[in-house]
Amino acid sequence: MNKITITADGSNTLYNETIGEHYHSKHGALQESKHVFIDAGLKHVATNRNEISVLEIGFGTGLNFLLTLAHAVQENLQLSYTGIEAFPLEPAELQSTGYHQYVPEEIWNSLETHYLSALKTPVELLPAQHLFIPHTTLDQFRTSAQFDLIYYDAFSVQHQPEMWSDEIIAHACSFLKPGGTFVTYAITGKLKRALKANEFSIEKLPGAPGKREMLRGTKM
């Protein structure tokens, strides 16, 4: 079982022994997720919309999804969420995160109830709120769907360099609609060049605690 670690903002993360890295920032799991993916990603894209499709690269502990679903329910936003995950957590590990305290009870219960099914097929957790967690690697992932927003939440380049190659970034970007948004906690010259090569405009934004900057890209 992955080991629980308490981060600086009091929220938990897990340590993935296979990769050798935590799923979230030790400076604060909850505040990183909110800052990078919800505030800079979801809220940026979802303004004046009634539906949104999200592709997450690295479903992990489900924290980004839970916060996304909570926002979608609050804003009456129809959500289609696909979270690729090569190392799915066991249900007991999901429960051990303590993330139930950050979202309404019905949202946590819906994930807990449908989690194993979502690893095999798309499921409707709540009315007009859909989740699919393909148990696969990004390089093996294929879909005809096109997404409004990509959460790129892979492990770091130091621990998972294959997830940051020019080829894999191009593959991820191929699933994004024109005008769609790509957000990640990371920002490197190599990543910026890879996105620009795929016809993205790039923004450097203030990073979550512990990181000076993060990246948001828009597909032109």
KAVEN-V936241 format. One line per field, one symbol per residue. ss: DSSP state (H for helix, E for strand, L for the rest). A space follows every 50 residues. Layout:
ss=???
//
This chain:
ss=LLEEEELLLLLEEEEELLLLEELLLLLLHHHHHHHHHHHHHHHHHLLLLL EEEEEEELLLLLHHHHHHHHHHHHLLLEEEEEEELLLLLLHHHHHHLLHH HHLLHHHHHHHHHHHHHHLLLLEEEELLEEEELLLLLHHHLLLLLLEEEE EELLLLLLLLHHHHLHHHHHHHHLLEEEEEEEEELLLLHHHHHHHHHLLE EEEEEELLLLLLEEEEEEEL
//
